[in-house]
Amino acid sequence: MVTVTQLEDERRDPRRWWALGALVASMLVLGFDTTILNVALPTMASDLGATTGEQQWMADAYVVVFASLMLPAGLLGDRFGRRRMLISGLGIFLAGSVVGALAEDVTWVIVARAVMGVGAALITPLAMSVLPSLFTPDERGKAIGLVSTGSALGLPLGPIIGGWLLEHFWWGSVFVLNVPMVAIGIAACVFLLPETRDPASPKVDTLSTAFTATGLGALIYAIIEAPERGWGDPLLLGMFAGSAVLIAGLVLRERRVERPMLDMTLLADRGFLLNTIAATLVMFVLSGLLFVLPPYLQAVLGNDTLATGVRLLPMILGLSVAAKLATPVVARFGARASVSAGLVVLAFAALLGSRTTIDSGYGFTALWLTVAGLGFGFALVPAMTGALATLPADRAGSGSGLLLTFRQVGSAVGIALLGSLLSNVFRDRLDVTGLPAGAADTAGDSVVAAHLIAEKAGSAHLAASANGAYVHGMTLILLVCGASALVSALLAAAFLPGVPAAGRTGSGSTDMAAVTEDARQ
């Protein structure tokens, strides 16, 4: 007997699985870009003479733009065509990658990363939003799992491929890698994806978008520049104040709009709020660690770029394993137990890592990186699922957008705040006695710059001082991460809803995508 589902499947375009391959390739590129630049930063800092602050901007320009434009980008796809906007996003990402590959100074690298952030903001929400139109409910779970796996697979592959490219080519090759993959994705989307839209979706609020982008940009700029200018600098104080005013204006404006682009009232739900905070904290710690670890592995431990990428794998693989195991754990013990336990494991890993010394060697580092990855996975996946499970059907779209925005903000602030702390501590602890003023100032920019100056000056003392100063700064960062994770674990254990998610967690991603699509239609 032929079922309704089988009839629907037969009527669907058989090329839909090829179309899914295009979406997986698109998300794989974004996964690469999350980690590949972190491995390249020490080399770029050396070749371009980039300070720690400039390295933070190279990493953060992408994340800030990504976070501020994700919501309006999704709405543009709903109103004007998801395939059209997805192809546009891939094209913009391609253009940014070309600019990055050809860049000859720090400014153009930052511009390229910002342009790539615009493309990523279009790609991420729209790659998921087209799936319900391609696949039946029975197929949708598999399709979403494959797209999500494409993004996750890029995380561990990014450092390895980036390290190999840097061993054989110049640093711009990490941008060139995107070009053929994005070009294939564009061609596949053009020929394989159907066009879908929802003209009834909320309009893109230009003023709210401007408030979001400008407010976040001012906040991140102030945090990054604070170690150089001082936290009491009038310009930075003005930036902090301006950021607070703009973000407050955004909240007030969105609360008065009938169909808000950023539905802040969802934060009144305890389950959504606390799960969102937990997911944001995890991204805060993860992004900060991925920013500070490569210079330690490369400059302090003396690994080349390929070896640095390989040595990041314990954390990424631990995260991937825990993400797979999180679903049955949540089904058995509930989301509150998994999120709390994951954050405790993360806190333990950070506190263990704070015991790292110059002479610890990589074995000890690999140990706490693996534990940290397990903590990330067990905390992040249930927190995301738990937040999405609290959303009513008619607000699933705005709720998932709000959650993703907070996650990206957590990434940006993690890089900026933890990177600024590291920069400040490193400069204060570095012994530049006997160096000319110019060389001393350059050496204080980063551990990579200090090693270059030490090599030119033949100063083993400066190199040893740079290593000690960097490890001391990394220790403080890990202590901050550990304390933050522990406090968050206690809050999660005390306040997160304790109802087990069995029966709902296993298909959480599928249900979320279906509900989001239904809400939009």
KAQUIQUI-V789652 format. One line per field, one symbol per residue. ss: DSSP state (H for helix, E for strand, - for the rest). phi: phi as a letter, one per 40 degrees, with the letter a starting at -180 (. if undefined). psi: psi as a letter, one per 30 degrees, with the letter a starting at -180 (. if undefined). A space follows every 10 residues. Layout:
BEGIN
ss = ???
phi = ???
psi = ???
END
This chain:
BEGIN
ss = ---HHHHHHH H----HHHHH HHHHHHHHHH HHHHHHHHHH HHHHHHHH-- -HHHHHHHHH HHHHHHHHHH HHHHHHHHHH -HHHHHHHHH HHHHHHHHHH HH---HHHHH HHHHHHHHHH HHHHHHHHH- HHHH--HHHH HHHHHHHHHH HHHHHHHHHH HHHHHHHH-- --HHHHHHHH HHHHHHHHHH HH-------- -----HHHHH HHHHHHHHHH HHHHHHHHH- ---HHHHHHH HHHHHHHHHH HHHHHH---- ---HHHHH-H HHHHHHHHHH HHHHHHHHHH HHHHHHHHHH ----HHHHHH H-HHHHHHHH HHHHHHHHHH HHH-HHHHHH HHHHHHHHHH HHH------- HHHHHHHHHH HHHHHHHHHH HHHHHHHHH- --HHHHHHHH HHHHHHHHHH HHHHHHHHHH HHHHHHHHH- ------HHHH HHH---HHHH HHHHHHH--H HHHHHHHHHH HHHHHHHHHH HHHHHHHHHH HHHHH----- ----HHHHHH HHHHHHHHHH -
phi = .ccccccccc cccccccccc dccccccccc cdccbccccc ddccccccgc cccccccccc dccccdccbc cccccccccb hccccccccc cccccccccc cccbacdccc cccccccccc cccccccccc ccccbcdccc cccccccccd cccccccdcc cccccccbbc ccccccdccc cccccccccc cbcccbaacc cdcccccccc dccccccccc dccccdcccg cccdcccccc cccccccccc ccccccccbc cbcccccccc cccccccccc cccdcccccc cccdcccccc cgcccccccc cccdcccccc cccccccccc ccbgcdcccc cccccccccc ccccccbccc gcdccccccc cccccdcccc cccccccccc ccdcbccccc cccccccccd cccccccccc cccccccccc cbdgcddccc cccccacccc cccccccgbc cccccccccc cccccccccc cccccccccc ccccbcdccd cdgbcdbdcc cccccccccc c
psi = kkleeeeeee flkfgfeeee eeeeeefeee eefefeeeef eeeeeeefhk leeeeeeeef eeeeeeeffe eeeeeeeeeg jeeeeeeeee eeeeeeeeee efkfleefee eeeeeeeeee eeeeefeeff effekleefe eeeeeeeeee eeefeffeee eeeeefffal ffffeeefee eeeeeeeeee ffklklliff lklkjeeeee eeeeeeeeee eeeefeeefk fgkeeeeeee eeeeeeeeee eeefffkeik ejifffffke eeeeeeeeee eeeeeeeeef efeeeeeeee fglleeeeee ffeeeeeeee eeeefeeeee eefleeeeee eeeeeeeeee eeffgklege lfeeeeefee eeeeeeefee eeeeeeeeff kleggeeeee eeeeeeeeee eeeeeeeeee eeeeeeeefk jgkfkleeee eeefeleeee eeeeeefhjf eeeeeeeeee eeeeeeeeee eeeeeeeeee eeeefkkgkk gkfeefgeee eeeeeeeeee .
END
